[in-house]
Amino acid sequence: MLINVPRDAENIIKILNDNGFEAYVVGGCVRDSILGRVPEDWDITTSAKPEDVKRIFNKTIDTGIEHGTVTVRMGGCSYEVTTYRIDGEYEDNRHPKNVMFTSKLSEDLLRRDFTINAMAYNSTEGLVDMYGGIDDLNHGIIRCVGDAEARFDEDALRTLRAIRFAGQLGFNIEEKTYEAIKNHAECIRNVSAERIRVEVTKLIMSNGADRLKLLADTGLSNIFFPEWDEMLLAGQNNPHHSYSVGEHTIKVIENIHRLYPGKGEKDFKILCWSALLHDVGKPECRFVDEKGIDHFYGHEKSGEVMAEAILKRLKFDNYTIETTKRLVACHDYRFNGSKKSMRKFVSKVGADIMPLLFILMEADVCGQSDYHREEKLQRIKQAKETFDELIAANTAFTVKDLEINGKELISAGIPAGKALGDVLKALLEMVLEEPELNEKSILLANAKKIFEKVCKEM
């Protein structure tokens, strides 16, 4: 089997070989190359000790030298070069107390998580597969290296990684590995929120969002995302729906993948999380009427609050939290077709989220039943066209969009302070009603009248 290893990585391996050491590319880059995917990184494992690597190469960085990892700079790129090692005792289901270097590649590969990640390669020896990785790749299986119970006892994050890989690769989890995940679900408490966030994000940004159900089936989500379990259990006996809240959510995430134009990973991540959380408020808002029909009044507002709590729990950045909250809060808004209502809506929620909101709305509708679907999609299409027309016309949505600013009003005799802010807000309301009034002379004349009124009311 031939793997096209980058020239600089090949050079590092050759230089190590020339100095009497073994070296291979290892792990995910080998797996992805065999699958025809483009590896994100090319990691190298070697029999050379860290001090040997630092001696042999001119440009190195002590990335994780206590664990045997030295970053080698070659051709403007960075390659992590790690000494064969055996992990010591794990005290917290996450990190080894210490590591011991070894001269045997077999011992280094044995400590790794899954067979598909425990393969090594160099151009001289070809593929080194001691634990059945290629067979599991061919059969689409996620299987732990050696004893699954021991692998998850060492590192609880591996339980979540197994599900993430199953989603990313479209694989199934081998039975003993699956049972071991269930047995170690409680240990995910020892994993940082940041690491959990990364794994779940990778899962929902993959094409295997349906594997989200495994989070509940194994007991993992009950620890860090119990709201998901409630969503899967919450039925939707309503003409507009054919699935439970959780199953509908998975459909919406899948639709995001289909609809998103692929113009930025940050926006795509936010859309995937917004899809995951858009109906998170439904279980607690469920109301059954006298005919047995389910309704979810106020679930958007409840969902906004819950989404914020979940994202903060997972240590997301403020931008992601705030943007996702806004999308969740208005994902179910009903446009009435008028430009005036669109101007006021955009002024309230922000023009920046509108392109994402239209995608989320369409993904939501396409994840529902066929009931009035075409009518709903047409309403969204018309709303998007109206928004695009307003943008093309340089419509004012905020105070900053007005043809007059605070400094100009101060120069006209309106003092800085609360009254000035009230005047600007009143001018914006006026322009939202009648956009043609957004001219400096008209705004200035109206500003003086508004200020006089404000002064009388004070």
C-alpha positions in Angstrom: 0.0 0.0 0.0 1.4 3.4 -1.0 0.7 6.6 1.0 1.6 9.9 -0.5 3.5 11.4 2.5 4.4 15.1 2.2 8.0 15.7 1.1 9.1 17.4 4.3 7.6 14.6 6.5 9.5 12.1 4.3 12.7 14.2 4.9 12.2 14.1 8.6 11.8 10.3 8.6 14.9 9.9 6.3 17.0 12.1 8.5 16.0 10.1 11.6 16.7 6.9 9.7 20.1 8.1 8.6 20.9 8.8 12.3 20.1 5.3 13.2 16.5 5.7 14.4 13.2 4.2 13.3 10.5 6.7 12.3 7.0 6.5 10.7 4.0 8.7 10.1 1.3 7.5 12.5 -2.3 7.7 13.5 -5.0 9.8 11.9 -2.9 10.8 8.9 -2.4 7.1 7.9 -6.1 6.4 8.5 -7.3 9.3 6.4 -4.8 8.6 3.6 -6.1 5.1 3.3 -9.7 6.4 3.2 -8.8 8.9 0.5 -9.4 11.9 2.9 -7.0 14.8 3.2 -5.1 14.6 6.6 -5.2 17.7 8.8 -1.8 16.9 10.3 1.1 14.5 9.7 2.4 13.2 13.0 5.6 11.2 13.3 6.6 8.5 15.8 10.2 7.5 16.3 12.5 5.5 18.5 14.6 8.7 18.9 14.5 10.3 22.3 13.4 14.0 22.5 17.0 15.1 23.1 18.1 13.2 20.0 15.4 14.9 17.9 16.5 18.3 19.2 20.2 17.4 18.4 19.5 16.2 14.9 17.2 19.1 13.7 18.1 22.8 13.7 14.5 24.2 14.2 12.6 22.5 17.0 10.0 23.6 19.6 9.5 21.8 22.9 5.8 21.3 22.4 5.3 18.5 25.0 8.7 17.3 25.7 7.7 15.7 29.1 5.6 13.3 27.0 8.2 12.9 24.3 6.9 15.3 21.7 9.1 17.8 19.9 7.8 19.9 17.0 10.2 20.0 14.1 10.0 22.9 11.6 10.6 21.8 8.1 9.8 23.7 4.9 7.7 26.3 6.7 5.5 23.6 8.2 5.4 22.0 11.7 5.5 18.3 12.4 5.1 16.7 15.8 7.7 14.1 16.4 7.0 11.9 19.4 9.2 9.2 20.9 7.7 5.7 21.2 6.2 5.5 24.6 4.2 3.6 27.2 1.7 5.5 29.3 2.0 5.2 33.0 -0.9 4.9 35.4 -4.0 7.0 34.7 -5.3 8.6 37.9 -8.1 10.8 36.5 -9.5 8.9 33.5 -7.8 11.4 31.3 -4.0 11.9 31.8 -1.2 9.4 32.5 0.7 10.1 35.7 3.9 9.7 33.7 5.2 8.2 30.4 8.0 5.8 29.8 9.9 5.7 26.5 10.3 2.4 24.7 12.2 1.2 21.8 9.3 -0.9 20.4 6.8 0.5 17.9 4.4 -2.3 18.9 4.2 -1.0 22.5 3.6 2.6 21.3 0.8 1.5 18.9 -0.8 -0.6 21.7 -1.4 2.5 23.9 -3.5 4.2 21.2 -7.3 4.4 21.2 -8.7 2.6 18.2 -7.3 0.1 15.7 -7.9 2.5 12.8 -5.7 5.1 14.6 -3.0 2.5 15.5 -1.3 2.1 12.1 2.1 3.5 11.0 3.8 3.9 7.7 7.0 4.8 6.0 8.1 4.4 2.4 10.7 1.8 3.2 8.5 -0.7 5.2 5.1 0.3 3.9 2.1 -0.1 6.2 2.6 -1.3 9.7 -0.7 -2.7 11.1 -0.3 -4.8 14.1 -3.8 -4.6 15.6 -6.2 -5.1 12.6 -6.7 -1.5 11.7 -6.9 -2.0 7.9 -9.5 -4.8 8.4 -11.6 -2.5 10.6 -11.3 0.3 8.0 -12.5 -2.1 5.3 -15.5 -3.2 7.4 -16.4 0.3 8.7 -15.8 -0.5 12.4 -14.6 1.5 15.4 -12.8 -0.9 17.7 -10.5 -0.3 20.6 -7.0 -1.4 20.5 -6.7 -4.4 22.9 -9.0 -4.3 25.9 -11.8 -1.7 25.4 -12.5 -1.4 29.2 -8.8 -0.6 29.8 -8.7 2.0 26.9 -11.7 3.9 28.3 -10.5 3.6 31.9 -7.3 5.3 30.7 -9.0 8.2 28.9 -12.7 8.8 29.2 -12.6 11.2 26.3 -12.2 8.2 24.1 -15.8 7.3 24.7 -16.9 10.4 23.0 -14.3 10.2 20.3 -15.6 6.7 19.4 -19.0 8.2 18.6 -17.5 11.2 16.8 -15.4 8.9 14.6 -18.5 6.8 13.9 -20.2 9.9 12.7 -17.4 11.4 10.7 -16.5 8.2 9.0 -20.0 6.6 8.8 -18.7 3.6 10.8 -20.4 1.4 13.4 -19.0 0.8 16.9 -17.9 -2.8 17.6 -20.1 -4.5 20.3 -17.5 -4.8 23.1 -16.3 -1.3 22.5 -19.9 0.0 22.6 -20.6 -1.9 25.9 -17.4 -0.4 27.4 -18.5 3.1 26.4 -21.8 2.5 28.4 -19.8 1.1 31.3 -17.6 4.2 31.4 -20.1 6.9 30.7 -19.9 8.4 34.2 -16.2 8.9 33.7 -16.9 11.7 31.2 -17.4 13.9 34.3 -13.6 13.9 34.5 -13.1 15.4 31.1 -13.0 19.2 30.6 -15.9 21.0 29.0 -13.6 22.3 26.3 -12.7 18.8 25.2 -16.3 17.7 25.2 -17.2 20.8 23.2 -14.6 20.0 20.5 -15.8 16.4 20.0 -19.5 17.3 19.8 -18.8 20.1 17.4 -16.8 17.8 15.2 -19.7 15.3 15.3 -22.5 17.8 14.3 -20.2 19.3 11.6 -19.8 15.9 10.1 -22.2 14.1 7.9 -23.1 11.7 10.7 -25.3 13.8 12.9 -27.6 10.8 13.4 -24.9 9.3 15.7 -26.1 12.0 18.2 -28.5 9.3 19.3 -25.6 7.2 20.5 -24.8 10.0 23.1 -28.1 9.2 24.8 -28.1 5.5 24.2 -24.7 5.1 25.9 -25.6 7.5 28.8 -22.9 10.1 27.9 -25.3 13.0 27.1 -27.1 12.5 30.4 -23.9 13.7 32.0 -23.0 16.8 30.0 -26.1 17.5 27.9 -29.2 16.0 29.6 -31.4 18.3 27.5 -30.6 16.1 24.5 -32.1 13.1 26.2 -35.3 15.0 26.9 -35.5 16.1 23.2 -35.3 12.6 22.0 -38.1 11.5 24.3 -40.4 14.5 23.5 -43.0 13.5 20.9 -44.6 16.1 18.6 -48.2 15.0 18.0 -48.9 17.9 15.7 -49.8 18.1 11.9 -46.6 20.1 11.3 -44.3 17.3 12.6 -43.5 13.7 11.8 -40.7 13.1 14.3 -39.8 13.6 18.0 -38.1 16.8 18.9 -34.7 15.0 18.9 -35.2 13.2 15.6 -36.5 16.4 14.0 -33.3 18.2 15.3 -31.1 15.6 13.6 -33.0 16.2 10.3 -32.5 19.9 10.7 -28.7 19.5 11.2 -28.6 17.3 8.1 -30.4 20.0 6.2 -27.9 22.6 7.3 -25.2 20.5 5.6 -27.2 20.5 2.4 -28.1 24.2 2.4 -25.0 25.9 3.8 -23.0 27.4 0.9 -19.7 26.6 2.6 -18.3 30.2 2.9 -16.9 30.0 6.4 -16.3 27.4 9.1 -17.2 29.8 11.9 -20.7 30.4 10.5 -21.2 26.7 9.7 -20.3 25.8 13.3 -22.8 28.4 14.6 -25.5 27.1 12.3 -24.9 23.5 13.4 -25.2 24.4 17.0 -28.2 26.6 16.4 -29.8 23.7 14.6 -29.0 21.4 17.5 -30.5 23.8 20.1 -33.3 25.5 18.1 -36.0 23.4 19.7 -34.3 22.7 23.0 -37.1 24.6 24.8 -39.9 22.4 23.4 -39.9 19.6 26.0 -40.6 22.0 28.9 -43.1 24.1 26.9 -45.2 21.2 25.6 -48.9 21.7 26.0 -51.6 19.2 25.0 -54.9 20.7 24.0 -58.4 19.1 24.4 -58.0 17.3 21.0 -54.7 15.7 22.1 -52.6 18.0 19.8 -49.2 19.1 21.1 -48.3 22.8 21.1 -45.1 24.4 22.2 -45.9 28.0 22.9 -43.0 30.2 23.9 -40.4 27.5 23.1 -38.2 30.0 21.2 -37.8 32.3 24.3 -37.3 29.3 26.6 -34.8 27.8 24.1 -32.8 31.0 24.0 -32.3 30.9 27.7 -31.5 27.2 27.7 -29.1 27.5 24.7 -27.1 30.2 26.6 -26.8 27.9 29.6 -25.7 24.9 27.6 -23.1 26.9 25.5 -21.7 28.5 28.7 -21.6 25.0 30.3 -19.4 23.9 27.4 -17.2 27.0 27.6 -18.0 28.5 24.2 -16.8 32.0 23.3 -19.1 34.9 23.7 -19.6 35.5 20.0 -20.8 32.0 19.4 -23.1 32.1 22.4 -24.7 35.4 21.5 -25.2 34.6 17.8 -26.6 31.2 18.5 -29.0 32.7 21.1 -30.3 35.2 18.6 -30.9 32.5 16.0 -32.7 30.2 18.4 -34.8 33.1 19.7 -36.2 34.0 16.2 -36.0 30.8 14.2 -39.8 30.4 14.3 -40.7 34.0 13.3 -43.5 34.4 10.8 -42.8 37.0 8.1 -45.9 38.8 6.8 -44.4 39.9 3.6 -44.3 43.7 4.2 -41.1 45.7 3.9 -42.0 47.7 7.0 -42.3 44.7 9.2 -39.0 43.3 7.7 -37.2 46.6 8.5 -38.4 46.5 12.1 -37.6 42.8 12.5 -34.0 43.3 11.1 -33.6 46.4 13.3 -34.5 44.3 16.3 -32.5 41.1 15.6 -29.6 42.5 13.5 -28.9 42.3 9.8 -25.7 40.2 10.4 -27.6 37.1 11.3 -30.3 37.2 8.6 -28.4 35.1 6.0 -27.9 32.4 8.7 -31.4 32.7 9.9 -32.9 32.1 6.5 -30.8 28.9 6.2 -31.9 27.7 9.7 -35.5 28.4 8.9 -35.5 26.5 5.6 -33.6 23.6 7.3 -36.2 23.6 10.0 -39.2 23.5 7.6 -37.6 20.7 5.6 -37.3 18.7 8.8 -41.0 18.9 9.5 -43.9 17.0 7.9 -45.2 17.9 4.4 -48.1 19.8 6.0 -48.1 23.3 4.3 -44.3 22.8 3.6 -44.3 24.5 0.2 -46.3 27.5 1.6 -43.7 27.8 4.4 -40.8 27.6 2.1 -42.3 30.2 -0.2 -42.8 32.6 2.7 -39.1 32.2 3.6 -38.1 32.7 0.0 -40.1 35.9 -0.3 -38.7 37.2 3.0 -35.2 36.6 1.8 -35.9 38.5 -1.4 -37.4 41.4 0.6 -34.3 41.5 2.8 -32.0 41.5 -0.2 -34.0 44.4 -1.7 -33.6 46.4 1.5 -29.9 45.7 1.7 -29.5 46.8 -2.0 -31.4 50.0 -1.1 -29.0 50.8 1.8 -31.9 50.7 4.2 -31.2 52.0 7.7 -31.6 49.3 10.4 -29.7 50.9 13.2 -28.8 54.4 14.5 -25.4 54.0 12.8 -27.2 53.8 9.4 -28.8 57.2 9.8 -27.6 60.0 7.5 -26.9 62.0 10.6 -24.8 61.2 13.7 -24.5 62.3 17.3 -21.7 64.8 16.7 -23.8 66.6 14.1 -26.8 66.8 16.4 -24.5 68.2 19.2 -23.3 70.8 16.8 -26.9 71.7 16.1 -27.5 72.4 19.8 -28.7 69.1 21.2 -26.5 68.3 24.2 -24.8 65.0 24.7 -26.4 62.6 27.2 -29.6 60.6 27.5 -31.7 63.1 25.6 -29.4 62.8 22.6 -29.7 59.0 22.6 -33.5 59.3 22.9 -33.5 61.6 19.8 -31.4 59.2 17.8 -33.7 56.3 18.7 -36.8 58.3 17.7 -35.2 59.3 14.4 -34.5 55.6 13.7 -38.1 54.7 14.5 -39.2 57.4 12.1 -37.0 56.1 9.3 -38.0 52.5 9.9 -41.6 53.7 9.2 -40.7 55.8 6.2 -37.2 55.1 4.8 -37.3 58.1 2.5 -37.0 60.4 5.5 -33.4 59.3 6.0 -32.0 62.6 4.6 -29.8 64.9 6.7 -31.9 68.0 6.4 -35.1 66.1 7.2 -33.5 64.3 10.1 -32.1 67.5 11.6 -35.4 69.3 11.4 -37.2 66.4 13.1 -34.4 66.1 15.7 -35.0 69.6 16.9 -38.8 68.9 17.2 -38.1 65.6 19.0 -35.7 67.3 21.4 -38.1 70.0 22.3 -40.7 67.3 23.1 -38.2 65.4 25.2 -37.3 68.5 27.1 -41.0 69.2 27.9 -41.5 65.6 29.2 -38.5 65.8 31.4 
